Amino acid sequence: MIDVDGSEATFIKKMERYFNNDIHYVVNSFYDESIKMVEAGGFDIIGHFDKIRA
């Protein structure tokens, strides 16, 4: 798991290091992991589901 909080510069470094500088990979991974979380359940509220934005 890689957090996406923090500064833009930190996000860019993580994108380069962990996602081969591919924003589509970042977005797809975010939603794939979010879906897994929803399917697993055990909570009532999902926070920051809007983290990906233009």
C-alpha positions in Angstrom: 0.0 0.0 0.0 1.2 3.5 -0.9 -0.4 6.5 0.5 -1.1 9.5 -1.8 -1.3 12.1 0.9 1.3 14.9 1.1 2.7 17.4 -1.3 2.6 17.2 -5.1 6.3 16.7 -5.2 6.1 13.7 -2.8 3.3 12.2 -4.9 5.3 12.6 -8.1 8.3 10.8 -6.5 6.0 7.9 -5.4 4.5 7.7 -8.9 7.9 7.5 -10.4 9.2 5.0 -7.9 6.2 2.7 -7.5 4.1 3.2 -10.7 6.7 3.6 -13.4 5.6 7.2 -13.8 2.3 6.0 -15.2 -0.7 8.0 -13.9 -3.2 5.5 -15.5 -1.5 2.8 -13.4 -1.9 5.0 -10.3 -5.6 5.6 -10.9 -6.4 2.0 -11.8 -4.5 0.8 -8.7 -6.4 3.2 -6.5 -9.8 2.0 -7.7 -8.8 -1.6 -7.8 -7.8 -1.5 -4.2 -10.9 0.5 -3.3 -13.1 -2.1 -4.8 -11.3 -4.9 -2.9 -11.9 -2.9 0.3 -15.6 -2.5 -0.4 -15.9 -6.2 -1.2 -14.2 -7.1 2.1 -16.6 -4.9 4.0 -16.4 -4.4 7.8 -17.1 -0.6 7.8 -20.0 1.8 7.3 -18.3 4.8 5.6 -15.7 5.1 2.9 -13.6 8.3 3.3 -11.7 10.1 0.6 -13.1 8.1 -2.3 -12.8 11.3 -4.3 -9.0 11.4 -3.8 -8.5 11.0 -7.5 -9.5 14.2 -9.3 -8.5 16.3 -12.3 
